[in-house]
Amino acid sequence: MSYTFEPAPVVSVPVVGSPLRFPVHRVYCVGRNFEEHAKEMGFSGREPPFFFLKPTDALVIVNAGETGAMPYPSLTQNLHHEIELVVAIGTGGKNIPAADAHKHVFGYAVGLDMTRRDLQNEMKKQGRPWCIGKAFDQSAPIGPITPASAAGHIATAEISLSVNGQERQRSSATKLIWAIAEIIEHLSAAWELQPGDLIYTGTPEGVAAVVAGDTLVGVVSGLETLHLQVA
């Protein structure tokens, strides 16, 4: 098959303990999925889950033991970090019951949902989509994927983020408003999930601004730590 120009290479994430890589299909994100974060954003309660997407090529792939780099993005004066547990889908499906969700999970990774908060807030005020605040270039750093069988008790994993050695976010997967299985059930009712889909499951409280030169360290217990510098 011939193309009008050379297609972009497949975006893929390294897999812990394997020479194989995980080819990415789509990147889904869950909004306001920790109660305390919802409150700091001006909301409360267990509202129905909602989702937004980031482009696959917004991923910043960071190998184990390395420090990745993302440039400080354009148009913003208020770039925020959001540490997240990421679910990697290995088997697709539609209308997946929560009881069967684990059968569709390939593994887990540490991710960052970087956010141009000032632009997002302006879109909220105007009732417009958040894309400019959430789906910009290099807005989704991610570390290697640990297969589910090697990830330990992910449902109780501790989640934390430090900036320049100072802790800013700390919580646990037990505090997800919508648990991983429930997320997969709701998400697969709206879209047919495909192998290669990534799901950023939401961030805990403590989101705040970073500036050029800052070094971020994201941790989810049982997974490879994510190191990132804002260039």
C-alpha angles and dihedrals in degrees: 000000000000127000134199088241137002110286118238114260119259112273108235139172125218118251120223112247095007138088088217122095130218110241111217122228106173137350115224124185130198116221124224097350098155116068096220092049090049088053094050087052090052100262136100142184134047100297119179110279118264131193143207131182138230124204114262090237090058087078118110104204113213119189123220112278094014133104112231125210133220124180119238100261127241127255096027138099094179115055111175132199121225116183114209144178107236124209118208115208116219101173121039130218149150126244093005112188114233089239090062098039095101090062089065097050119100097180150302140264142180114256141176123220098204111200135197089218097185091054093044092051092050090052090050091054091052094044091240132136118281096227096116090052099043112020103052126131115294093003096134115061114183137181129216120304117247113208112247092244090061100038098085122212097347093171089068098034119142114238124201144157131198129189117206089345095308117115114235106162130035130161142118137256086242087074096059107124089215112033121224094262092049091048091054091048093051095040094049090053090061100036133018103247117229133201106270097037117137123206120200100204102203139277132262125232123289101069112161144155128289129194136204110293096030118132118214125199117193121193134189111173113249094022136089111276117247117227119189136169123202102228 
